[in-house]
Every structure is written in C-alpha cells, then in structure tokens.
Amino acid sequence: MSEFLTTRELAALLRVKERKVYDLASEGALPVRRVTGKLLFPRAEIEDWLAANRRGATREAQAVRPLIVAGGHDPLLEWALRESRSGIAAFLDGALDGLERAAAGGCIAAGLHIPEPGENAWNAATVAERLAGEPVALIEWAKRTRGLMVRKDLGRRVERLADARGLRFQSRQPEAGSELVLAMLLRREGMAREELQFIPAVERSETDLAAAVAAGRADVGFGLEASARQFGLQFSPAVVERFDLVVWRKAYFDPPFQKLARFCASESFRFRAETLGGYDVAQFGAVHFNAE
C-alpha cells in the first residue's frame, strides 16, 4: 500500500464526496501534505485521526445518560419523581449500586447515604474518589432519621442494637447504604455483626423492610422513621443521615431535572415530607461537592 492516500481514495474511505475532503483539508481538520499543487494524505496519520474521532464519538455517546435516578431507596424521592411528572424513572436498588451505575454512565443521578470518617460526614469523599474527574455535583436531598423499627406486639422495648440480640433481624441487600450505616453503629456500640440474628431473606427497599417487620417475618429492622410510621411500628431513632443526590451537571440543567427541582421547592413537597415524618428538607439543593 502507498504511504499516501489521494483525495479520491480518502473520499472513498470516509464515504464522502471529494469536495468534502477538500473542505476538511482547507479547514485544517485533516492531516495533509501539498506536493506540486496536489493534496496527499499520510495514511498512518489518517488512521490515527480516524481512531481519535472514533474515541471522541464513543465518549459523546457515553455522555448521553438514561433518564434514571439510581441509588438508595427513599420513599419521598420515589413519590416526588412520580408526582413532579418529570419523566425521570427510578431504579433504587442501593447506594453502592447507584454509585457504580453513575460511574458506568447508567443514570443521570444517584441517591447516596454513605457514612464517612468524621463528624456528620456523608458521601462527599466517596464521590470525589469514585467519580474523580467526572462533571458531577453532590446536592442534598434530605436529612432522614434512621433507627430500629420493631413489631408492636413484640412485648419488649428495643432501643439499642444490643437490645436486639436474640431477635429475628431483617437486613437489606449488601449494596444498600443502610447496611453501611448499620455497620458504623455496630462499631460504635462495640458489637460484631454476628451478635445479631439475621434472617436469611433480604429486603431491597425501605418500604419492603418495614412491611416484613409488620407482617411478622422479622422482629426488628434498621430502617427509616417514615417507613416505620407507615406500617405502625415501634421506632427508636439511632442516627440522622444525609441523603444526597450525585447529579451529572449537564443533566442538572436539563428540563427533566429542573422540573423535579422546581417541584421540590413547592409547598406540596414540604407537606409530604412533614406528613411522612423523619425528614428535614430545609437544606434541599445545598451543594456539598462540585467537581472541578
């Protein structure tokens, strides 16, 4: 093969007309040599140019993210996505699952409640490390009260994790942020996970967790005050966690997310949060991390 391509050969390779090749060359968009008034295109440099453009197209395609919020389950978020008519779908299967989906380009936002070292530290360091270099912002959704939810007919008080020894304990899936928070509280109380009697089945949402306790499939679970109220369970608060949304900056300014954000500034949203209980939405929208 020749070291150089002619205008006709390059046009055939690119599947464009020769006029387009001349235009690209005049714009400086193509590697080209001019020899005695004739355009010649170095084959090796053209192959590199094509490879670079393919990579660019791939990055651009990856930037088009599905209109999905992933991450930790939150009853208020689930309701707001529907009620706002934003068109954004929910796939809420755990904070760690959402973080990985965000890293893989599988969502426009992910709900996180990942505890970190330090006082009242949540999510920011994790996002900075896992999504390093990505154009994301971490905005506050709500502060949520989490604790021990107990069957009303159990006949005993369960106020601390130590009180749950010997009781059937309902857990969540390993990807759930609540499992990380539970591990943090076990360390604070000087307990090992093995001291709790976990039942074999896991529940994949806050609502399903409370439903399992209410139905008697478990005696106690570690869930949200809002869900405990919904099912009429005893509740002992243990921690106030910050639930944030890590959002792709472009998606934040697009109409669907802006529609959701406007709805969350409404009186009906605040009333819903108050009715559910265990929520503090006063700082909704506060930015806790903004990537450079």
GUDO-557601 format. One line per field, with one value per residue (C-alpha): residue in three letters; residue number from 1; x, y, z. Coordinates in steps of 0.5 Angstrom, whole numbers, always signed. Each point is the difference from the previous one (the first is absolute). Layout:
gudo: ala; ...
mivex: NUM; ...
xx: X; ...
yy: Y; ...
zz: Z; ...
***
This chain:
gudo: met; ser; glu; phe; leu; thr; thr; arg; glu; leu; ala; ala; leu; leu; arg; val; lys; glu; arg; lys; val; tyr; asp; leu; ala; ser; glu; gly; ala; leu; pro; val; arg; arg; val; thr; gly; lys; leu; leu; phe; pro; arg; ala; glu; ile; glu; asp; trp; leu; ala; ala; asn; arg; arg; gly; ala; thr; arg; glu; ala; gln; ala; val; arg; pro; leu; ile; val; ala; gly; gly; his; asp; pro; leu; leu; glu; trp; ala; leu; arg; glu; ser; arg; ser; gly; ile; ala; ala; phe; leu; asp; gly; ala; leu; asp; gly; leu; glu; arg; ala; ala; ala; gly; gly; cys; ile; ala; ala; gly; leu; his; ile; pro; glu; pro; gly; glu; asn; ala; trp; asn; ala; ala; thr; val; ala; glu; arg; leu; ala; gly; glu; pro; val; ala; leu; ile; glu; trp; ala; lys; arg; thr; arg; gly; leu; met; val; arg; lys; asp; leu; gly; arg; arg; val; glu; arg; leu; ala; asp; ala; arg; gly; leu; arg; phe; gln; ser; arg; gln; pro; glu; ala; gly; ser; glu; leu; val; leu; ala; met; leu; leu; arg; arg; glu; gly; met; ala; arg; glu; glu; leu; gln; phe; ile; pro; ala; val; glu; arg; ser; glu; thr; asp; leu; ala; ala; ala; val; ala; ala; gly; arg; ala; asp; val; gly; phe; gly; leu; glu; ala; ser; ala; arg; gln; phe; gly; leu; gln; phe; ser; pro; ala; val; val; glu; arg; phe; asp; leu; val; val; trp; arg; lys; ala; tyr; phe; asp; pro; pro; phe; gln; lys; leu; ala; arg; phe; cys; ala; ser; glu; ser; phe; arg; phe; arg; ala; glu; thr; leu; gly; gly; tyr; asp; val; ala; gln; phe; gly; ala; val; his; phe; asn; ala; glu
mivex: 1; 2; 3; 4; 5; 6; 7; 8; 9; 10; 11; 12; 13; 14; 15; 16; 17; 18; 19; 20; 21; 22; 23; 24; 25; 26; 27; 28; 29; 30; 31; 32; 33; 34; 35; 36; 37; 38; 39; 40; 41; 42; 43; 44; 45; 46; 47; 48; 49; 50; 51; 52; 53; 54; 55; 56; 57; 58; 59; 60; 61; 62; 63; 64; 65; 66; 67; 68; 69; 70; 71; 72; 73; 74; 75; 76; 77; 78; 79; 80; 81; 82; 83; 84; 85; 86; 87; 88; 89; 90; 91; 92; 93; 94; 95; 96; 97; 98; 99; 100; 101; 102; 103; 104; 105; 106; 107; 108; 109; 110; 111; 112; 113; 114; 115; 116; 117; 118; 119; 120; 121; 122; 123; 124; 125; 126; 127; 128; 129; 130; 131; 132; 133; 134; 135; 136; 137; 138; 139; 140; 141; 142; 143; 144; 145; 146; 147; 148; 149; 150; 151; 152; 153; 154; 155; 156; 157; 158; 159; 160; 161; 162; 163; 164; 165; 166; 167; 168; 169; 170; 171; 172; 173; 174; 175; 176; 177; 178; 179; 180; 181; 182; 183; 184; 185; 186; 187; 188; 189; 190; 191; 192; 193; 194; 195; 196; 197; 198; 199; 200; 201; 202; 203; 204; 205; 206; 207; 208; 209; 210; 211; 212; 213; 214; 215; 216; 217; 218; 219; 220; 221; 222; 223; 224; 225; 226; 227; 228; 229; 230; 231; 232; 233; 234; 235; 236; 237; 238; 239; 240; 241; 242; 243; 244; 245; 246; 247; 248; 249; 250; 251; 252; 253; 254; 255; 256; 257; 258; 259; 260; 261; 262; 263; 264; 265; 266; 267; 268; 269; 270; 271; 272; 273; 274; 275; 276; 277; 278; 279; 280; 281; 282; 283; 284; 285; 286; 287; 288; 289; 290; 291; 292
xx: +0; +2; +3; -5; -8; -2; -6; -5; +3; -1; -7; -2; +3; -4; -6; -1; +1; +6; -2; -1; +7; +3; -4; +2; +7; +0; -3; +6; -4; +4; +7; +2; +6; +0; +5; +1; -8; -2; -3; +3; -3; +5; -3; +3; -2; -7; -1; +2; -5; -6; +2; +0; -7; -3; +2; -3; -6; +0; +1; -6; -5; +2; -2; -7; -2; -7; -5; +0; +2; +3; +3; -3; -8; -3; -8; +0; +4; -4; -6; +3; +2; -7; -3; +4; -1; +7; +0; +6; +0; +2; +5; +1; +4; +5; +5; +6; -4; -1; +7; +2; -5; +2; +7; -2; -5; -6; -4; -1; +1; +0; -2; +5; +1; +7; +3; +7; +5; -1; -6; -6; +4; -4; +1; +5; +6; -2; -3; +7; +4; -5; -2; +6; +1; -8; -4; -5; -2; -3; -6; -4; -7; -2; +2; -3; -1; +2; -1; -2; -8; -3; -6; -6; -2; +8; -2; +7; +4; +6; +3; +7; +4; +2; -8; -1; +4; -4; -5; -1; +3; -2; +6; +1; +4; +8; -1; -5; +3; -4; +5; +6; -4; -1; +7; +2; -5; +2; +8; -3; -3; +6; -4; +1; -5; +0; -4; -6; -4; -1; -6; +2; -4; +2; -5; +2; -4; -1; -8; +1; +5; -6; -5; +4; +0; -7; -2; +4; +5; +5; +0; +4; +4; +4; -4; -3; -5; -4; -1; -1; -6; -3; +0; -2; +7; +3; +6; +6; +5; +7; +3; -2; +4; +0; -3; +4; -1; +6; -2; +3; +1; -3; -6; -1; -1; -5; -7; -2; +4; -1; -8; +2; +4; -6; -5; +4; +0; -7; -5; -3; +7; +2; -7; +1; +7; -3; -6; +5; +4; +7; +2; +4; -1; +2; +7; -2; +4; +6; +7; +4; +5; +1; +6; +5
yy: +0; +7; +4; +6; +0; +4; +5; -6; -5; +3; +2; -7; -2; +5; -1; +8; +4; +2; +7; -1; -3; +7; +4; -4; +1; +7; +1; -4; -5; -6; -2; +2; +2; +4; -2; +4; +2; -7; -2; -6; -3; -4; -7; -1; +7; -1; -7; +4; +5; -5; -3; +6; +2; -7; +1; +7; -3; -5; +5; +4; -6; -2; +7; -1; -3; -3; +4; -4; +1; -6; -1; -1; +0; +6; +0; +7; +0; -5; +4; +6; -3; -2; +6; +5; -3; +1; -6; -3; -7; -3; -6; +0; -6; +2; +6; -4; -3; +7; +3; -6; +2; +7; -2; -4; +5; -3; +5; +8; +0; -5; +0; -1; +0; -3; +2; +2; +2; +6; +3; +0; -1; -3; -2; +5; -3; -6; +3; +4; -6; -5; +6; +3; +5; -1; +6; -1; +4; -3; +3; -1; -3; -1; -2; -6; -3; -8; -5; -6; -2; -5; -4; +3; -7; -2; +2; +3; +6; +0; +7; -2; -5; -4; -1; -3; -6; -7; +3; -1; +6; +2; +2; +4; -2; +1; +6; +3; +7; -2; -6; +4; +5; -7; -2; +7; +0; -7; +2; +6; -5; -5; -5; -5; -2; -7; +2; +2; -6; +2; -4; -3; +4; +8; +5; +5; +6; +4; -1; -7; -1; +4; -5; -6; +2; +2; -7; -4; -2; +3; +3; +6; +4; +6; +5; +7; +3; +2; -8; -2; +6; -3; -7; +2; -3; +2; +4; +2; +5; -1; +5; +6; -2; +5; -3; +4; -1; +0; +3; +1; +7; +0; -4; +5; +6; -4; +0; -6; +1; +7; -2; -4; +5; +5; -5; -1; +8; -1; +0; -7; -3; +3; -2; -7; +0; +2; -5; -6; +2; -1; +5; +7; +3; +7; +0; -4; +2; +2; -2; -4; -2; +3; -3; +5
zz: +0; -1; +5; -2; -2; -6; +1; -4; +5; +6; -2; -1; +6; +4; -4; -2; -7; -2; +1; +8; +0; -3; +5; +6; -2; -1; +7; +2; +3; -4; +0; -7; -4; -6; -5; -7; +1; +1; +7; +3; +7; +4; +1; +7; +3; -4; +4; +7; -2; -1; +6; +4; -3; +2; +7; +0; -2; +5; +5; -2; -1; +7; +3; -2; +6; +1; +4; +6; +7; +3; +7; +7; +1; +3; +1; -1; -6; -3; +1; -3; -6; -2; +3; -4; -7; -1; -5; +5; +1; +7; +1; +7; +2; +5; +1; -2; -6; -2; +0; -4; -5; +0; -1; -6; -3; +1; +3; +1; +8; +5; +8; +5; +7; +1; +7; +0; +6; +3; +4; -4; -7; -5; -8; -2; +1; -3; -6; -1; +0; -4; -5; -1; -6; -1; -1; +6; +6; +6; +3; +6; -1; +8; +6; +3; +7; +0; +5; +3; -2; +4; +0; +4; +3; +2; +7; +2; -2; -5; +1; -2; -4; +6; +2; -7; +2; -1; -4; -7; -4; -7; -5; -6; -6; +0; -5; +5; +3; +7; +0; +1; +5; +4; +0; +2; +6; +2; +0; +5; +5; +0; -4; -5; -6; +3; +6; -4; -2; -8; -3; -7; -4; -2; -2; -5; +2; +6; -1; -1; +6; +4; -3; +2; +7; +0; -3; +6; -5; +5; +7; -2; -5; -1; -5; -1; +5; -6; -1; +7; +0; -6; +3; +7; +3; +6; -1; +4; -4; -1; -5; -4; -7; -6; -6; -6; -8; -4; -7; -6; -1; -7; +2; +6; -5; -5; +0; +4; +6; +0; +0; +6; +4; -1; +3; +6; +1; +1; +6; -2; +0; +7; +3; -3; +4; +6; -1; -1; +6; +2; -6; +0; -6; +2; -4; -6; -6; +4; -3; +4; -6; -7; -4; -4
***
